Amino acid sequence: MEPTTLKAAYLDYVRRHGHAPRTVFAFAETQGLSEAEFYRHYASFSVLDREIWADFGRDARAQAAQEPAWQGYGSREKILAFYYTLLELLKQNRSYALLALGRSQRWRPALIPKVLSLFEQEFLVFVNELLREGRTTGEVASRPVLQDGYGRIFLRQLQFLLLYFVRDESANFERTDAAVEKAVTLSFDLVGRNTLDSALDFGRFLLQKS
């Protein structure tokens, strides 16, 4: 069985039963596989869960990038397109998302489940590339030293939005959609040129004239 098919079968099992299979042997047997064949692809269900979440991120980035307008988007529009595409994928897999993130556990951005580790690593690479693009166009302010931490701002934003989605009970998760818009607006207000940059520029100007 191909890894993609194995992941789909596992995802279907979790959604139908409300929990992960009790053992690899039991799950493999339901799929007509040997235990050894499962282990050729994944060392454990935890590894499989991390791969599924990484796939959510990969699929969201790929689908968003296929939009005809993508190439004309600035960094802000690209991150918005990614988030909205990701949310659509998560809505289709909400039962699994709730189980994987542990809705009953009051996790918070400072204590993110390990299941998101690979997803977050790849997201950080993606968002840092968007920030580099933003600096070339002036959408993101160049601030030596400070700009090295911009990626972490967006990582916390991602964690906040996932937590918000898990807890959202509004119709069609409209409040999560609104949270995305407001969170992205705030983050780009922070990393874009603002009053502080104007004040620093003015200060440098005065020093040069003195």
Beta strands, then each sheet from edge to edge (+ up, - down):
end
